[in-house]
Every structure is written in C-alpha cells, then in structure tokens.
Amino acid sequence: MSPYTGRFAPSPSGPLHFGSLVTALASWLDARAAGGRWLLRIEDVDGPRTVAGAEALILADLERHGLHWDGEVLRQSRRTAVYEAALAQLQAAGRLYACTCSRARLAASGAASGPAGLVYPGFCRNAGHAQAPGRALRLRIDDAMTVGFTDRLQGPQAQCLGREVGDHVLRRADGLIAYALAVVVDDGAQGVTHVVRGADLLTSTPRQIFLQQQLGLPQPAYLHLPLVTDARGDKLSKLTRAPPLPGGDPRPALHEALAFLGQPQPPAGLSATELLERAVRAWDCNSLPASPGRTWAGTLTLATGP
C-alpha cells in the first residue's frame, strides 16, 4: 500500500463544533501516528449551502487547535471540470442515464426506503432521455450488485446497492455535482489511502466503493467513528445548530475530544503542542468506542446554540 495519506473534508456551511473537532482530531492522530500526510479539503461543491466566512473560521480553528495540514487546501468548487471528466468516463461505460423525475413523483411512487432515502424505482432507466439542462444524471446500478468491505472499527459491512440504494444521482438537475461523485474523485486525485470520518457515512461507503471500481480508482481503508450526539440522541451538526467551538485556550476541547475517543489523557499543564505530541504517541485505534453514536455531556458543547 502507498504511504499513509489521510484527509479532513469539512463543508463550509458553518463553523466547527465539538463533533467536527472529534473527527478532525481522530483523522489527524491516525495520520501522524502512522508517519503520514494529513490533507485538508473544503467540500463546497454544493454552493447554495456555503456560508460566507465559514471556511476562514474552519481553517483558523484547526490551526488554533494545532491540527496543521500538509500541502495546499483543495476546494471542490474549483474542480467542476474534473468531475465532468469522471461523468464522461462513466457515460462511455454505459453507466449513466438522464432522469426527468421530480421529487414529488418519487414521493408519490411508493418507492421503498433505504439508507440514502427513497430507492429509485428506475422510471427513466430505459427511457432514452437526452442529457440536457434540467435533467439529472443517475448511475446505473446492477440489481443484484452487492458491495462489502471491512471497516477498521465497525467491522465487516455489506450492502446490496440495487435493493438498498438504487440508481442514485451523480449530477443534479440544477447542474450541481453530487457529493458521492466528488468525494470519490477527490480521494483518488489526492492519493488518499485512509479515510477517518463519522459513522453517519458508513452506509454511503459501499456506493462510493462501487464508483471507485467503475472509475478505476484505488479503495482507501475506512474507519467510521462514533457520532457525538446530544441528550436527545441527535448528531451534533450545523443543521441541529450545534454551538461552535469556544475561543481561547484549545486545550480543554482537545482533552474532551481525546476522552470521547477513549484515548489516554495527557498530563495537565502541557502546552497544546505537547498535548498533541503525547496523544500521537499514545494513539490506539483499539481503544476507540465502536458504537455508532455516543452522548457527550462535556462542558464545552451541549449548551444551547445561538
């Protein structure tokens, strides 16, 4: 396998919160403990969700917490031509078709529900629609296609894409590239060998592996972390108005994130740099909690958001 290359890929839809810090820290520690690179990618492919100033806040918070990245920051909004080239490759292989279905039609169709929402019934699969503005592009999935992999933390996983996901959209009707395509293309382009991210993306991994296979890209090793949840069991996220990381001294947040990840606590009184150096030396994936979600009642994050 190639030397370790990891990445952290936040969307600029708001500032980092405690759940973001847990993911970033685990990804950074896993890379540094392996002597590898840690890249930063801003996933701003969905322009309407981008919040002005959020990227600058994210970069400043990472640096303030000592999570320095290698190389230049990659921004998806500047890579449309690369994604279009991947779509052309899939089209040449007979894997794409144009779809005219509206959300209302799908909602009224009685389609089964899967990990990604409604499983597309295939209305347009053989309709022969021309690829034109205002029409989505879907990935043709073989009905019996099953993809499996072994997650480094969650263990063996398998998903029948035809039954549980269906033909999913890679380019939306409004022309925006879907995350499922962008993340696969970018991981391949950046040479990512290890992906450390939240367990909410565990069920998305098989369709991403299928895309990697279709595009001739290598498959990274995956590790899906437990999600940080609030007292109601909801994932801390920008959508649920999770409060941003507090300013000032980064050490309390780093200590709490290490505790959440089941890692040893460095001694009190260390600088943030010394704390992280200790954490790299002590990093142990076997100590990570494997549950898909854990409520965190720390003092930093679960106050009412703005």
C-alpha positions as CSV (number, residue, x, y, z in Angstrom):
1,M,0.0,0.0,0.0
2,S,1.1,3.6,-0.6
3,P,2.4,5.6,2.3
4,Y,-0.4,6.8,4.6
5,T,-2.4,9.8,3.3
6,G,-5.4,10.9,5.3
7,R,-7.7,13.9,4.9
8,F,-10.3,16.0,6.7
9,A,-13.0,17.4,4.5
10,P,-15.4,19.8,6.1
11,S,-18.2,21.6,4.3
12,P,-18.2,25.4,4.8
13,S,-21.8,25.6,5.9
14,G,-20.8,26.9,9.4
15,P,-18.0,26.9,12.0
16,L,-16.6,23.7,13.5
17,H,-18.3,22.3,16.6
18,F,-17.3,19.6,19.0
19,G,-18.3,16.8,16.7
20,S,-16.2,18.3,13.9
21,L,-13.2,18.5,16.3
22,V,-13.5,14.8,17.3
23,T,-13.4,13.8,13.7
24,A,-10.6,16.1,12.7
25,L,-8.5,15.1,15.8
26,A,-9.0,11.4,15.2
27,S,-8.1,11.7,11.5
28,W,-5.1,13.9,12.3
29,L,-3.8,11.5,15.1
30,D,-4.3,8.4,12.9
31,A,-2.2,10.0,10.1
32,R,0.5,11.4,12.4
33,A,0.8,8.2,14.3
34,A,1.4,6.4,11.0
35,G,4.0,9.0,9.9
36,G,1.7,10.0,7.1
37,R,0.3,13.1,5.5
38,W,-2.9,14.8,6.5
39,L,-4.7,16.8,3.8
40,L,-7.4,19.4,4.1
41,R,-10.3,19.6,1.6
42,I,-13.1,22.1,1.6
43,E,-16.2,20.3,0.3
44,D,-18.0,23.3,-1.2
45,V,-19.4,21.6,-4.2
46,D,-22.9,22.5,-3.0
47,G,-22.7,26.2,-3.5
48,P,-26.1,27.1,-2.1
49,R,-25.1,25.6,1.3
50,T,-21.9,27.6,1.6
51,V,-21.9,30.2,4.3
52,A,-19.8,33.3,3.8
53,G,-16.8,33.3,6.1
54,A,-17.2,29.8,7.3
55,E,-14.1,28.5,5.5
56,A,-11.9,31.1,7.2
57,L,-13.3,30.1,10.6
58,I,-12.7,26.4,9.9
59,L,-9.1,27.0,8.9
60,A,-8.5,29.3,11.9
61,D,-10.0,26.8,14.4
62,L,-7.9,23.9,13.0
63,E,-4.7,25.9,13.3
64,R,-5.7,27.2,16.8
65,H,-6.1,23.5,18.0
66,G,-2.7,22.6,16.5
67,L,-4.2,20.5,13.7
68,H,-1.9,21.7,10.9
69,W,-2.4,20.2,7.4
70,D,0.1,19.3,4.7
71,G,0.2,21.0,1.3
72,E,-2.4,23.3,-0.2
73,V,-6.1,23.3,0.6
74,L,-8.2,21.6,-2.1
75,R,-11.6,23.3,-2.8
76,Q,-14.2,21.3,-4.7
77,S,-15.8,24.4,-6.2
78,R,-12.8,24.8,-8.4
79,R,-12.9,21.2,-9.7
80,T,-16.1,21.1,-11.8
81,A,-14.1,20.1,-15.0
82,V,-12.6,17.2,-13.2
83,Y,-16.0,15.9,-12.1
84,E,-17.4,16.3,-15.6
85,A,-14.5,14.2,-16.9
86,A,-15.4,11.5,-14.5
87,L,-19.0,11.7,-15.7
88,A,-17.9,11.3,-19.3
89,Q,-15.9,8.2,-18.3
90,L,-19.0,6.7,-16.7
91,Q,-21.1,7.7,-19.7
92,A,-18.7,5.9,-22.1
93,A,-19.0,2.8,-20.0
94,G,-22.8,2.9,-20.2
95,R,-23.3,3.7,-16.5
96,L,-25.2,6.9,-16.8
97,Y,-28.7,8.0,-17.9
98,A,-30.7,11.1,-17.8
99,C,-33.6,11.4,-15.4
100,T,-36.6,13.7,-15.6
101,C,-38.3,12.5,-12.3
102,S,-39.2,15.2,-9.8
103,R,-39.1,14.7,-6.0
104,A,-42.9,14.8,-6.0
105,R,-43.1,11.9,-8.4
106,L,-40.7,9.8,-6.3
107,A,-42.6,10.7,-3.1
108,A,-45.8,9.5,-4.7
109,S,-44.4,6.4,-6.2
110,G,-44.4,4.2,-3.1
111,A,-40.7,3.5,-3.5
112,A,-39.0,1.6,-0.8
113,S,-36.8,3.5,1.7
114,G,-33.1,2.7,2.0
115,P,-30.1,4.2,3.8
116,A,-29.9,7.0,1.3
117,G,-33.7,7.8,1.3
118,L,-36.1,6.5,-1.3
119,V,-34.8,3.8,-3.6
120,Y,-35.2,5.0,-7.1
121,P,-37.8,2.7,-8.9
122,G,-36.0,3.1,-12.3
123,F,-38.7,5.1,-14.1
124,C,-36.2,6.7,-16.5
125,R,-33.6,3.8,-16.7
126,N,-34.6,2.8,-20.2
127,A,-36.4,5.9,-21.4
128,G,-33.6,7.2,-23.5
129,H,-33.8,10.8,-22.4
130,A,-31.2,13.1,-23.8
131,Q,-28.7,14.6,-21.4
132,A,-29.8,18.2,-21.3
133,P,-30.0,21.1,-18.8
134,G,-32.7,20.4,-16.2
135,R,-32.2,16.7,-16.2
136,A,-30.3,14.8,-13.5
137,L,-27.8,12.1,-14.3
138,R,-28.1,8.8,-12.5
139,L,-25.7,6.0,-12.0
140,R,-27.0,2.7,-13.3
141,I,-26.7,0.0,-10.6
142,D,-27.0,-3.7,-11.4
143,D,-30.0,-5.0,-9.5
144,A,-28.1,-7.7,-7.6
145,M,-24.9,-5.7,-7.1
146,T,-23.6,-6.2,-3.5
147,V,-20.5,-4.4,-2.2
148,G,-18.8,-5.3,1.0
149,F,-15.8,-4.0,2.9
150,T,-14.3,-4.3,6.4
151,D,-14.3,-1.1,8.4
152,R,-11.3,-0.7,10.7
153,L,-13.6,0.0,13.7
154,Q,-17.1,-1.1,12.8
155,G,-16.0,-4.5,11.2
156,P,-17.4,-6.3,8.1
157,Q,-20.1,-4.4,6.2
158,A,-22.2,-5.4,3.1
159,Q,-24.9,-3.6,1.1
160,C,-27.0,-4.7,-1.8
161,L,-26.9,-1.5,-3.8
162,G,-29.7,-2.5,-6.2
163,R,-32.1,-3.2,-3.4
164,E,-31.0,-0.7,-0.7
165,V,-29.8,2.3,-2.8
166,G,-30.8,2.1,-6.4
167,D,-29.7,4.3,-9.3
168,H,-28.6,7.4,-7.4
169,V,-27.9,10.9,-8.8
170,L,-24.4,12.0,-9.6
171,R,-25.3,15.3,-11.2
172,R,-28.4,17.1,-10.1
173,A,-30.9,18.6,-12.4
174,D,-29.6,22.1,-11.4
175,G,-26.2,21.1,-12.6
176,L,-24.6,20.6,-9.2
177,I,-22.3,17.6,-8.8
178,A,-23.4,15.2,-6.1
179,Y,-21.2,14.6,-3.0
180,A,-21.0,10.9,-3.9
181,L,-19.1,11.6,-7.1
182,A,-16.9,14.5,-5.8
183,V,-15.6,12.7,-2.7
184,V,-14.6,9.6,-4.8
185,V,-12.9,11.6,-7.5
186,D,-11.1,13.8,-4.9
187,D,-9.9,11.0,-2.7
188,G,-8.4,9.3,-5.9
189,A,-6.8,12.5,-7.1
190,Q,-5.2,13.3,-3.7
191,G,-3.9,9.8,-3.2
192,V,-5.9,9.2,0.0
193,T,-5.2,5.8,1.5
194,H,-7.1,6.1,4.8
195,V,-10.4,7.8,5.5
196,V,-11.4,8.5,9.1
197,R,-14.9,10.0,9.4
198,G,-18.2,9.8,11.2
199,A,-20.4,6.7,11.3
200,D,-23.2,8.6,9.6
201,L,-21.3,8.0,6.4
202,L,-20.9,4.2,7.0
203,T,-23.8,3.3,4.7
204,S,-22.6,5.6,2.0
205,T,-19.3,3.8,1.7
206,P,-20.4,0.8,-0.5
207,R,-21.8,3.1,-3.2
208,Q,-18.5,5.1,-3.1
209,I,-16.5,1.8,-3.4
210,F,-18.7,0.9,-6.4
211,L,-17.8,4.3,-8.0
212,Q,-14.1,3.7,-7.3
213,Q,-14.4,0.4,-9.1
214,Q,-16.1,2.0,-12.1
215,L,-13.6,4.8,-12.3
216,G,-10.5,2.6,-11.8
217,L,-9.6,4.3,-8.5
218,P,-8.0,2.6,-5.5
219,Q,-10.1,1.9,-2.4
220,P,-8.9,3.5,0.8
221,A,-9.1,1.9,4.2
222,Y,-12.1,3.2,6.1
223,L,-12.6,3.9,9.8
224,H,-16.0,5.2,10.9
225,L,-16.1,6.9,14.3
226,P,-19.0,7.1,16.7
227,L,-21.0,10.2,16.3
228,V,-21.2,12.8,19.0
229,T,-24.9,13.1,20.0
230,D,-26.8,15.4,22.3
231,A,-29.1,14.3,25.1
232,R,-31.9,13.6,22.6
233,G,-29.6,11.3,20.6
234,D,-29.3,13.7,17.7
235,K,-26.0,14.1,16.0
236,L,-24.2,17.3,16.7
237,S,-24.3,19.1,13.4
238,K,-24.6,22.5,11.8
239,L,-28.2,21.6,10.9
240,T,-29.1,21.0,14.5
241,R,-27.4,24.3,15.5
242,A,-24.6,22.7,17.4
243,P,-22.7,25.6,19.1
244,P,-19.3,26.4,17.6
245,L,-16.1,25.6,19.4
246,P,-15.3,28.0,22.2
247,G,-12.5,30.5,21.5
248,G,-9.4,31.0,23.5
249,D,-7.3,28.1,25.0
250,P,-7.8,25.0,22.8
251,R,-6.6,22.5,25.5
252,P,-9.9,21.9,27.3
253,A,-11.6,21.0,23.9
254,L,-8.6,18.7,23.0
255,H,-8.8,16.9,26.4
256,E,-12.6,16.4,26.0
257,A,-12.2,15.1,22.4
258,L,-9.5,12.6,23.5
259,A,-11.7,11.4,26.3
260,F,-14.6,10.9,23.8
261,L,-12.3,8.9,21.6
262,G,-11.2,6.6,24.5
263,Q,-7.6,7.8,24.4
264,P,-5.3,8.4,27.4
265,Q,-5.4,11.8,29.0
266,P,-2.1,13.7,28.7
267,P,-1.0,15.3,32.0
268,A,-2.4,18.6,32.9
269,G,-0.2,21.7,32.4
270,L,1.2,20.7,28.9
271,S,1.0,23.2,26.1
272,A,-1.3,22.3,23.2
273,T,1.7,21.2,21.1
274,E,3.0,19.0,23.9
275,L,-0.5,17.6,24.5
276,L,-0.8,16.6,20.8
277,E,2.7,15.1,20.7
278,R,1.7,12.9,23.7
279,A,-1.6,12.0,22.0
280,V,0.2,10.9,18.8
281,R,2.5,8.6,20.7
282,A,-0.4,7.1,22.6
283,W,-2.9,6.8,19.7
284,D,-4.6,3.4,19.8
285,C,-7.4,2.6,17.4
286,N,-8.3,-0.4,19.5
287,S,-9.5,1.9,22.3
288,L,-12.0,3.7,20.1
289,P,-15.6,3.1,21.1
290,A,-17.3,1.2,18.3
291,S,-20.9,2.2,19.0
292,P,-22.4,4.3,16.1
293,G,-23.2,7.2,18.5
294,R,-22.4,8.4,22.0
295,T,-23.9,11.1,24.0
296,W,-21.3,13.6,25.2
297,A,-22.2,15.6,28.3
298,G,-19.0,17.6,28.4
299,T,-18.9,21.3,29.4
300,L,-17.9,22.6,26.0
301,T,-20.6,21.8,23.5
302,L,-24.0,21.0,24.7
303,A,-25.2,24.4,25.8
304,T,-28.0,25.9,23.8
305,G,-26.6,27.1,20.4
306,P,-27.1,30.6,19.1
